[in-house]
Amino acid sequence: MSATERLIAYHLARLNDKNPDVRIRSIRELALLEATEAYKTLEALYHSDPDPSVRQAAQEAGRTLYLKMVRDGQTPP
């Protein structure tokens, strides 16, 4: 597993943290890492997280990742 893959896994795990600020920071990091594999997870978080700020961050990051997938010729899920 590469360092980037470990970093992505770390941030994905932090999406379950009870602190919304931790979740938001990890969402933003996933977008910066262009972690397109996190797209479906962020979509689920957008629909289920109780905190509106987390949902907004997930929506923004999801949009970023979606556009990256389109740019790279990937079929978004």
Biopython code that builds the backbone (N, CA, C, O; Angstrom):
import numpy as np
from Bio.PDB.StructureBuilder import StructureBuilder

atoms = [
    (1, "MET", "N", (0.859, -1.178, 0.000)),
    (1, "MET", "CA", (0.000, 0.000, 0.000)),
    (1, "MET", "C", (0.904, 1.238, 0.000)),
    (1, "MET", "O", (1.841, 1.339, 0.792)),
    (2, "SER", "N", (0.605, 2.166, -0.894)),
    (2, "SER", "CA", (1.418, 3.383, -1.005)),
    (2, "SER", "C", (1.082, 4.355, 0.131)),
    (2, "SER", "O", (0.084, 4.195, 0.833)),
    (3, "ALA", "N", (1.924, 5.341, 0.288)),
    (3, "ALA", "CA", (1.702, 6.358, 1.320)),
    (3, "ALA", "C", (0.386, 7.103, 1.069)),
    (3, "ALA", "O", (-0.346, 7.416, 2.008)),
    (4, "THR", "N", (0.097, 7.380, -0.192)),
    (4, "THR", "CA", (-1.148, 8.081, -0.520)),
    (4, "THR", "C", (-2.354, 7.216, -0.179)),
    (4, "THR", "O", (-3.342, 7.712, 0.362)),
    (5, "GLU", "N", (-2.279, 5.940, -0.488)),
    (5, "GLU", "CA", (-3.384, 5.035, -0.162)),
    (5, "GLU", "C", (-3.595, 4.950, 1.345)),
    (5, "GLU", "O", (-4.733, 4.907, 1.813)),
    (6, "ARG", "N", (-2.505, 4.927, 2.103)),
    (6, "ARG", "CA", (-2.631, 4.903, 3.571)),
    (6, "ARG", "C", (-3.248, 6.204, 4.084)),
    (6, "ARG", "O", (-4.059, 6.186, 5.010)),
    (7, "LEU", "N", (-2.868, 7.317, 3.489)),
    (7, "LEU", "CA", (-3.409, 8.610, 3.890)),
    (7, "LEU", "C", (-4.910, 8.689, 3.584)),
    (7, "LEU", "O", (-5.692, 9.188, 4.393)),
    (8, "ILE", "N", (-5.293, 8.196, 2.424)),
    (8, "ILE", "CA", (-6.716, 8.174, 2.065)),
    (8, "ILE", "C", (-7.491, 7.286, 3.025)),
    (8, "ILE", "O", (-8.573, 7.661, 3.478)),
    (9, "ALA", "N", (-6.951, 6.110, 3.340)),
    (9, "ALA", "CA", (-7.609, 5.193, 4.278)),
    (9, "ALA", "C", (-7.756, 5.851, 5.654)),
    (9, "ALA", "O", (-8.783, 5.700, 6.316)),
    (10, "TYR", "N", (-6.730, 6.573, 6.071)),
    (10, "TYR", "CA", (-6.767, 7.277, 7.354)),
    (10, "TYR", "C", (-7.920, 8.291, 7.375)),
    (10, "TYR", "O", (-8.688, 8.346, 8.335)),
    (11, "HIS", "N", (-8.031, 9.081, 6.318)),
    (11, "HIS", "CA", (-9.087, 10.100, 6.280)),
    (11, "HIS", "C", (-10.472, 9.465, 6.133)),
    (11, "HIS", "O", (-11.444, 9.975, 6.690)),
    (12, "LEU", "N", (-10.570, 8.381, 5.406)),
    (12, "LEU", "CA", (-11.858, 7.684, 5.312)),
    (12, "LEU", "C", (-12.294, 7.183, 6.689)),
    (12, "LEU", "O", (-13.473, 7.266, 7.035)),
    (13, "ALA", "N", (-11.359, 6.671, 7.463)),
    (13, "ALA", "CA", (-11.691, 6.182, 8.808)),
    (13, "ALA", "C", (-12.143, 7.325, 9.707)),
    (13, "ALA", "O", (-13.018, 7.144, 10.554)),
    (14, "ARG", "N", (-11.548, 8.504, 9.525)),
    (14, "ARG", "CA", (-11.901, 9.648, 10.357)),
    (14, "ARG", "C", (-13.290, 10.213, 10.037)),
    (14, "ARG", "O", (-13.796, 11.055, 10.779)),
    (15, "LEU", "N", (-13.899, 9.767, 8.962)),
    (15, "LEU", "CA", (-15.256, 10.228, 8.648)),
    (15, "LEU", "C", (-16.274, 9.688, 9.652)),
    (15, "LEU", "O", (-17.418, 10.142, 9.685)),
    (16, "ASN", "N", (-15.859, 8.724, 10.466)),
    (16, "ASN", "CA", (-16.736, 8.167, 11.503)),
    (16, "ASN", "C", (-16.502, 8.806, 12.870)),
    (16, "ASN", "O", (-17.135, 8.412, 13.850)),
    (17, "ASP", "N", (-15.607, 9.783, 12.948)),
    (17, "ASP", "CA", (-15.304, 10.439, 14.217)),
    (17, "ASP", "C", (-16.544, 11.169, 14.724)),
    (17, "ASP", "O", (-17.340, 11.678, 13.935)),
    (18, "LYS", "N", (-16.702, 11.218, 16.046)),
    (18, "LYS", "CA", (-17.881, 11.889, 16.608)),
    (18, "LYS", "C", (-17.807, 13.413, 16.484)),
    (18, "LYS", "O", (-18.834, 14.091, 16.536)),
    (19, "ASN", "N", (-16.598, 13.950, 16.319)),
    (19, "ASN", "CA", (-16.415, 15.392, 16.219)),
    (19, "ASN", "C", (-16.619, 15.850, 14.762)),
    (19, "ASN", "O", (-15.878, 15.422, 13.877)),
    (20, "PRO", "N", (-17.597, 16.698, 14.513)),
    (20, "PRO", "CA", (-17.858, 17.151, 13.143)),
    (20, "PRO", "C", (-16.674, 17.882, 12.511)),
    (20, "PRO", "O", (-16.477, 17.796, 11.299)),
    (21, "ASP", "N", (-15.887, 18.596, 13.311)),
    (21, "ASP", "CA", (-14.729, 19.311, 12.764)),
    (21, "ASP", "C", (-13.690, 18.337, 12.206)),
    (21, "ASP", "O", (-13.048, 18.614, 11.193)),
    (22, "VAL", "N", (-13.534, 17.209, 12.870)),
    (22, "VAL", "CA", (-12.608, 16.179, 12.385)),
    (22, "VAL", "C", (-13.116, 15.626, 11.057)),
    (22, "VAL", "O", (-12.342, 15.436, 10.119)),
    (23, "ARG", "N", (-14.407, 15.373, 10.986)),
    (23, "ARG", "CA", (-14.987, 14.853, 9.743)),
    (23, "ARG", "C", (-14.807, 15.855, 8.604)),
    (23, "ARG", "O", (-14.450, 15.471, 7.490)),
    (24, "ILE", "N", (-15.051, 17.131, 8.878)),
    (24, "ILE", "CA", (-14.910, 18.167, 7.850)),
    (24, "ILE", "C", (-13.472, 18.258, 7.371)),
    (24, "ILE", "O", (-13.233, 18.352, 6.167)),
    (25, "ARG", "N", (-12.501, 18.233, 8.291)),
    (25, "ARG", "CA", (-11.093, 18.298, 7.882)),
    (25, "ARG", "C", (-10.719, 17.117, 6.997)),
    (25, "ARG", "O", (-9.994, 17.277, 6.014)),
    (26, "SER", "N", (-11.210, 15.937, 7.343)),
    (26, "SER", "CA", (-10.896, 14.758, 6.523)),
    (26, "SER", "C", (-11.571, 14.829, 5.159)),
    (26, "SER", "O", (-10.986, 14.417, 4.158)),
    (27, "ILE", "N", (-12.774, 15.338, 5.112)),
    (27, "ILE", "CA", (-13.469, 15.506, 3.828)),
    (27, "ILE", "C", (-12.649, 16.429, 2.926)),
    (27, "ILE", "O", (-12.441, 16.138, 1.748)),
    (28, "ARG", "N", (-12.196, 17.521, 3.481)),
    (28, "ARG", "CA", (-11.405, 18.476, 2.688)),
    (28, "ARG", "C", (-10.084, 17.876, 2.236)),
    (28, "ARG", "O", (-9.636, 18.128, 1.118)),
    (29, "GLU", "N", (-9.460, 17.084, 3.097)),
    (29, "GLU", "CA", (-8.211, 16.416, 2.722)),
    (29, "GLU", "C", (-8.448, 15.422, 1.588)),
    (29, "GLU", "O", (-7.631, 15.321, 0.672)),
    (30, "LEU", "N", (-9.546, 14.698, 1.643)),
    (30, "LEU", "CA", (-9.854, 13.744, 0.573)),
    (30, "LEU", "C", (-10.016, 14.467, -0.760)),
    (30, "LEU", "O", (-9.591, 13.963, -1.800)),
    (31, "ALA", "N", (-10.626, 15.636, -0.727)),
    (31, "ALA", "CA", (-10.772, 16.412, -1.965)),
    (31, "ALA", "C", (-9.412, 16.879, -2.462)),
    (31, "ALA", "O", (-9.130, 16.811, -3.658)),
    (32, "LEU", "N", (-8.567, 17.355, -1.548)),
    (32, "LEU", "CA", (-7.227, 17.810, -1.938)),
    (32, "LEU", "C", (-6.384, 16.666, -2.505)),
    (32, "LEU", "O", (-5.578, 16.866, -3.414)),
    (33, "LEU", "N", (-6.580, 15.471, -1.959)),
    (33, "LEU", "CA", (-5.857, 14.296, -2.443)),
    (33, "LEU", "C", (-6.442, 13.758, -3.755)),
    (33, "LEU", "O", (-5.898, 12.838, -4.366)),
    (34, "GLU", "N", (-7.564, 14.356, -4.169)),
    (34, "GLU", "CA", (-8.280, 13.902, -5.368)),
    (34, "GLU", "C", (-8.587, 12.411, -5.277)),
    (34, "GLU", "O", (-8.392, 11.656, -6.230)),
    (35, "ALA", "N", (-9.072, 12.011, -4.104)),
    (35, "ALA", "CA", (-9.359, 10.606, -3.797)),
    (35, "ALA", "C", (-10.714, 10.224, -4.378)),
    (35, "ALA", "O", (-11.711, 10.158, -3.659)),
    (36, "THR", "N", (-10.740, 9.972, -5.681)),
    (36, "THR", "CA", (-12.006, 9.664, -6.344)),
    (36, "THR", "C", (-12.658, 8.404, -5.782)),
    (36, "THR", "O", (-13.871, 8.230, -5.897)),
    (37, "GLU", "N", (-11.865, 7.528, -5.178)),
    (37, "GLU", "CA", (-12.440, 6.321, -4.584)),
    (37, "GLU", "C", (-13.312, 6.642, -3.369)),
    (37, "GLU", "O", (-14.059, 5.782, -2.903)),
    (38, "ALA", "N", (-13.225, 7.863, -2.855)),
    (38, "ALA", "CA", (-14.034, 8.277, -1.715)),
    (38, "ALA", "C", (-15.372, 8.877, -2.132)),
    (38, "ALA", "O", (-16.181, 9.237, -1.277)),
    (39, "TYR", "N", (-15.612, 8.987, -3.421)),
    (39, "TYR", "CA", (-16.813, 9.665, -3.915)),
    (39, "TYR", "C", (-18.104, 9.074, -3.331)),
    (39, "TYR", "O", (-18.942, 9.812, -2.812)),
    (40, "LYS", "N", (-18.266, 7.758, -3.413)),
    (40, "LYS", "CA", (-19.509, 7.128, -2.926)),
    (40, "LYS", "C", (-19.651, 7.297, -1.417)),
    (40, "LYS", "O", (-20.758, 7.499, -0.919)),
    (41, "THR", "N", (-18.550, 7.217, -0.693)),
    (41, "THR", "CA", (-18.582, 7.405, 0.761)),
    (41, "THR", "C", (-19.026, 8.819, 1.100)),
    (41, "THR", "O", (-19.831, 9.020, 2.009)),
    (42, "LEU", "N", (-18.504, 9.798, 0.372)),
    (42, "LEU", "CA", (-18.895, 11.189, 0.615)),
    (42, "LEU", "C", (-20.355, 11.422, 0.243)),
    (42, "LEU", "O", (-21.056, 12.196, 0.895)),
    (43, "GLU", "N", (-20.802, 10.750, -0.801)),
    (43, "GLU", "CA", (-22.211, 10.866, -1.187)),
    (43, "GLU", "C", (-23.111, 10.328, -0.066)),
    (43, "GLU", "O", (-24.124, 10.940, 0.274)),
    (44, "ALA", "N", (-22.735, 9.193, 0.496)),
    (44, "ALA", "CA", (-23.516, 8.621, 1.600)),
    (44, "ALA", "C", (-23.480, 9.540, 2.819)),
    (44, "ALA", "O", (-24.491, 9.714, 3.500)),
    (45, "LEU", "N", (-22.325, 10.124, 3.090)),
    (45, "LEU", "CA", (-22.188, 11.046, 4.213)),
    (45, "LEU", "C", (-23.074, 12.274, 4.001)),
    (45, "LEU", "O", (-23.698, 12.768, 4.941)),
    (46, "TYR", "N", (-23.122, 12.755, 2.774)),
    (46, "TYR", "CA", (-23.967, 13.908, 2.448)),
    (46, "TYR", "C", (-25.436, 13.615, 2.779)),
    (46, "TYR", "O", (-26.158, 14.496, 3.245)),
    (47, "HIS", "N", (-25.864, 12.399, 2.541)),
    (47, "HIS", "CA", (-27.268, 12.033, 2.785)),
    (47, "HIS", "C", (-27.558, 11.657, 4.231)),
    (47, "HIS", "O", (-28.717, 11.669, 4.646)),
    (48, "SER", "N", (-26.520, 11.320, 5.014)),
    (48, "SER", "CA", (-26.806, 10.749, 6.330)),
    (48, "SER", "C", (-26.228, 11.499, 7.530)),
    (48, "SER", "O", (-26.671, 11.265, 8.654)),
    (49, "ASP", "N", (-25.263, 12.385, 7.335)),
    (49, "ASP", "CA", (-24.634, 13.016, 8.496)),
    (49, "ASP", "C", (-25.606, 13.984, 9.162)),
    (49, "ASP", "O", (-26.297, 14.742, 8.482)),
    (50, "PRO", "N", (-25.659, 13.957, 10.503)),
    (50, "PRO", "CA", (-26.591, 14.853, 11.205)),
    (50, "PRO", "C", (-26.150, 16.322, 11.212)),
    (50, "PRO", "O", (-26.963, 17.205, 11.484)),
    (51, "ASP", "N", (-24.876, 16.592, 10.916)),
    (51, "ASP", "CA", (-24.374, 17.967, 10.979)),
    (51, "ASP", "C", (-24.444, 18.640, 9.608)),
    (51, "ASP", "O", (-23.872, 18.128, 8.646)),
    (52, "PRO", "N", (-25.133, 19.772, 9.502)),
    (52, "PRO", "CA", (-25.267, 20.445, 8.206)),
    (52, "PRO", "C", (-23.930, 20.899, 7.613)),
    (52, "PRO", "O", (-23.770, 20.901, 6.392)),
    (53, "SER", "N", (-22.979, 21.279, 8.449)),
    (53, "SER", "CA", (-21.667, 21.699, 7.938)),
    (53, "SER", "C", (-20.909, 20.531, 7.319)),
    (53, "SER", "O", (-20.206, 20.698, 6.323)),
    (54, "VAL", "N", (-21.054, 19.360, 7.906)),
    (54, "VAL", "CA", (-20.422, 18.159, 7.358)),
    (54, "VAL", "C", (-21.073, 17.808, 6.024)),
    (54, "VAL", "O", (-20.390, 17.464, 5.059)),
    (55, "ARG", "N", (-22.392, 17.898, 5.981)),
    (55, "ARG", "CA", (-23.103, 17.597, 4.723)),
    (55, "ARG", "C", (-22.669, 18.559, 3.616)),
    (55, "ARG", "O", (-22.475, 18.146, 2.473)),
    (56, "GLN", "N", (-22.515, 19.846, 3.957)),
    (56, "GLN", "CA", (-22.090, 20.827, 2.959)),
    (56, "GLN", "C", (-20.665, 20.519, 2.482)),
    (56, "GLN", "O", (-20.388, 20.575, 1.284)),
    (57, "ALA", "N", (-19.771, 20.199, 3.405)),
    (57, "ALA", "CA", (-18.388, 19.876, 3.029)),
    (57, "ALA", "C", (-18.361, 18.628, 2.145)),
    (57, "ALA", "O", (-17.602, 18.571, 1.178)),
    (58, "ALA", "N", (-19.180, 17.638, 2.471)),
    (58, "ALA", "CA", (-19.240, 16.410, 1.666)),
    (58, "ALA", "C", (-19.766, 16.719, 0.265)),
    (58, "ALA", "O", (-19.285, 16.156, -0.718)),
    (59, "GLN", "N", (-20.744, 17.605, 0.174)),
    (59, "GLN", "CA", (-21.284, 17.983, -1.129)),
    (59, "GLN", "C", (-20.222, 18.686, -1.975)),
    (59, "GLN", "O", (-20.061, 18.379, -3.156)),
    (60, "GLU", "N", (-19.508, 19.617, -1.374)),
    (60, "GLU", "CA", (-18.478, 20.359, -2.106)),
    (60, "GLU", "C", (-17.346, 19.435, -2.556)),
    (60, "GLU", "O", (-16.893, 19.515, -3.697)),
    (61, "ALA", "N", (-16.894, 18.562, -1.662)),
    (61, "ALA", "CA", (-15.823, 17.621, -2.007)),
    (61, "ALA", "C", (-16.301, 16.637, -3.068)),
    (61, "ALA", "O", (-15.555, 16.294, -3.985)),
    (62, "GLY", "N", (-17.540, 16.189, -2.941)),
    (62, "GLY", "CA", (-18.099, 15.274, -3.933)),
    (62, "GLY", "C", (-18.136, 15.908, -5.311)),
    (62, "GLY", "O", (-17.849, 15.248, -6.310)),
    (63, "ARG", "N", (-18.484, 17.170, -5.369)),
    (63, "ARG", "CA", (-18.507, 17.886, -6.640)),
    (63, "ARG", "C", (-17.094, 17.958, -7.243)),
    (63, "ARG", "O", (-16.910, 17.747, -8.442)),
    (64, "THR", "N", (-16.119, 18.253, -6.405)),
    (64, "THR", "CA", (-14.720, 18.313, -6.840)),
    (64, "THR", "C", (-14.276, 16.964, -7.403)),
    (64, "THR", "O", (-13.670, 16.895, -8.472)),
    (65, "LEU", "N", (-14.582, 15.904, -6.674)),
    (65, "LEU", "CA", (-14.172, 14.563, -7.120)),
    (65, "LEU", "C", (-14.923, 14.139, -8.379)),
    (65, "LEU", "O", (-14.349, 13.499, -9.259)),
    (66, "TYR", "N", (-16.189, 14.491, -8.464)),
    (66, "TYR", "CA", (-16.973, 14.173, -9.660)),
    (66, "TYR", "C", (-16.352, 14.830, -10.892)),
    (66, "TYR", "O", (-16.177, 14.186, -11.927)),
    (67, "LEU", "N", (-16.023, 16.108, -10.772)),
    (67, "LEU", "CA", (-15.425, 16.823, -11.901)),
    (67, "LEU", "C", (-14.067, 16.232, -12.282)),
    (67, "LEU", "O", (-13.721, 16.183, -13.463)),
    (68, "LYS", "N", (-13.303, 15.788, -11.297)),
    (68, "LYS", "CA", (-12.026, 15.137, -11.590)),
    (68, "LYS", "C", (-12.254, 13.847, -12.370)),
    (68, "LYS", "O", (-11.538, 13.562, -13.330)),
    (69, "MET", "N", (-13.250, 13.070, -11.958)),
    (69, "MET", "CA", (-13.535, 11.821, -12.661)),
    (69, "MET", "C", (-13.937, 12.100, -14.108)),
    (69, "MET", "O", (-13.497, 11.396, -15.017)),
    (70, "VAL", "N", (-14.753, 13.099, -14.328)),
    (70, "VAL", "CA", (-15.183, 13.455, -15.675)),
    (70, "VAL", "C", (-13.982, 13.909, -16.500)),
    (70, "VAL", "O", (-13.814, 13.487, -17.644)),
    (71, "ARG", "N", (-13.153, 14.766, -15.918)),
    (71, "ARG", "CA", (-11.933, 15.239, -16.604)),
    (71, "ARG", "C", (-11.015, 14.085, -17.003)),
    (71, "ARG", "O", (-10.424, 14.090, -18.083)),
    (72, "ASP", "N", (-10.906, 13.099, -16.115)),
    (72, "ASP", "CA", (-10.010, 11.966, -16.356)),
    (72, "ASP", "C", (-10.648, 10.881, -17.224)),
    (72, "ASP", "O", (-10.025, 9.852, -17.484)),
    (73, "GLY", "N", (-11.866, 11.100, -17.668)),
    (73, "GLY", "CA", (-12.540, 10.130, -18.515)),
    (73, "GLY", "C", (-13.096, 8.934, -17.779)),
    (73, "GLY", "O", (-13.450, 7.932, -18.401)),
    (74, "GLN", "N", (-13.180, 9.023, -16.450)),
    (74, "GLN", "CA", (-13.781, 7.950, -15.671)),
    (74, "GLN", "C", (-15.292, 8.107, -15.677)),
    (74, "GLN", "O", (-15.810, 9.218, -15.784)),
    (75, "THR", "N", (-15.978, 7.014, -15.563)),
    (75, "THR", "CA", (-17.428, 7.061, -15.455)),
    (75, "THR", "C", (-17.786, 7.222, -13.990)),
    (75, "THR", "O", (-17.547, 6.311, -13.197)),
    (76, "PRO", "N", (-18.358, 8.368, -13.611)),
    (76, "PRO", "CA", (-18.751, 8.550, -12.209)),
    (76, "PRO", "C", (-19.813, 7.521, -11.822)),
    (76, "PRO", "O", (-20.659, 7.146, -12.633)),
    (77, "PRO", "N", (-19.752, 7.075, -10.571)),
    (77, "PRO", "CA", (-20.737, 6.069, -10.115)),
    (77, "PRO", "C", (-22.142, 6.619, -10.099)),
    (77, "PRO", "O", (-23.080, 5.905, -9.743)),
]
sb = StructureBuilder()
sb.init_structure("model")
sb.init_model(0)
sb.init_chain("A")
sb.init_seg("    ")
for serial, (resi, resn, name, xyz) in enumerate(atoms, 1):
    if name == "N":
        sb.init_residue(resn, " ", resi, " ")
    sb.init_atom(name, np.array(xyz, "f"), 0.0, 1.0, " ", f" {name:<3s}", serial, name[0])
structure = sb.get_structure()
